[in-house]
Amino acid sequence: AQKVTQAQTEISVVEKEDVTLDCVYETRDTTYYLFWYKQPPSGELVFLIRRNSFDEQNEISGRYSWNFQKSTSSFNFTITASQVVDSAVYFCALNSGTSYGKLTFGQGTILTVHP
Amino acid sequence: GAGVSQSPRYKVTKRGQDVALRCDPISGHVSLYWYRQALGQGPEFLTYFNYEAQQDKSGLPNDRFSAERPEGSISTLTIQRTEQRDSAMYRCASSSTLTTSTDTQYFGPGTRLTVL
């Protein structure tokens, strides 16, 4: 069975602060993919990143960076110099070789960035 | 290009009525997925299709829920005899290939269903 845990229910920061969203996953598969999605106040679900289990290289995209560590089964997401527009619910998700398209989502982290 | 579209965006219905939710995937995407998202939770898998074939419906909660994709493009999720517990956001996603275990799923804006 797959499981994704986002232990932080809500995070509140002031603009320009750095913030890290935690994601811990469980799977028995050796091949799997991890995702982050953003759900802004408007409600749509926006894809941010996909990583596969064989690539532990950290990824940076502008102010966003992702730290994948198989040893701790974690795939954490850091926003540097946060902005008000980053306010959203962020979901971590897992898809593995035996789940065939059934994305397993965490419960989400509500990020509020105050001006 | 156009993303996944869903209609209606909002649906309010009375308990006992049937509802049909529509999903139009990204053009050319062969796989289509349905999820349900309760307030304050992440989306939960309902069912998915490769082309017109329903591959997995293990997430459908009971036999009041059904889905079809007759021509391998647009899909309809139907809920018969709606109950208040069916109130949720229903999300559709599509992906470009048949390798569903690795593909990125792109989501539509969702349909917010409220059953009174």
Boltz contact constraints between the chains, C-beta under 6 A:
constraints:
  - contact:
      token1: [A, 33]
      token2: [B, 102]
      max_distance: 6.0
  - contact:
      token1: [A, 44]
      token2: [B, 109]
      max_distance: 6.0
  - contact:
      token1: [A, 45]
      token2: [B, 107]
      max_distance: 6.0
  - contact:
      token1: [A, 47]
      token2: [B, 104]
      max_distance: 6.0
  - contact:
      token1: [A, 47]
      token2: [B, 106]
      max_distance: 6.0
  - contact:
      token1: [A, 50]
      token2: [B, 104]
      max_distance: 6.0
  - contact:
      token1: [A, 91]
      token2: [B, 42]
      max_distance: 6.0
  - contact:
      token1: [A, 97]
      token2: [B, 101]
      max_distance: 6.0
  - contact:
      token1: [A, 100]
      token2: [B, 100]
      max_distance: 6.0
  - contact:
      token1: [A, 100]
      token2: [B, 101]
      max_distance: 6.0
  - contact:
      token1: [A, 101]
      token2: [B, 48]
      max_distance: 6.0
  - contact:
      token1: [A, 101]
      token2: [B, 100]
      max_distance: 6.0
  - contact:
      token1: [A, 102]
      token2: [B, 45]
      max_distance: 6.0
  - contact:
      token1: [A, 105]
      token2: [B, 42]
      max_distance: 6.0
  - contact:
      token1: [A, 105]
      token2: [B, 43]
      max_distance: 6.0
  - contact:
      token1: [A, 106]
      token2: [B, 42]
      max_distance: 6.0
  - contact:
      token1: [A, 107]
      token2: [B, 41]
      max_distance: 6.0
  - contact:
      token1: [A, 107]
      token2: [B, 42]
      max_distance: 6.0
  - contact:
      token1: [A, 108]
      token2: [B, 42]
      max_distance: 6.0
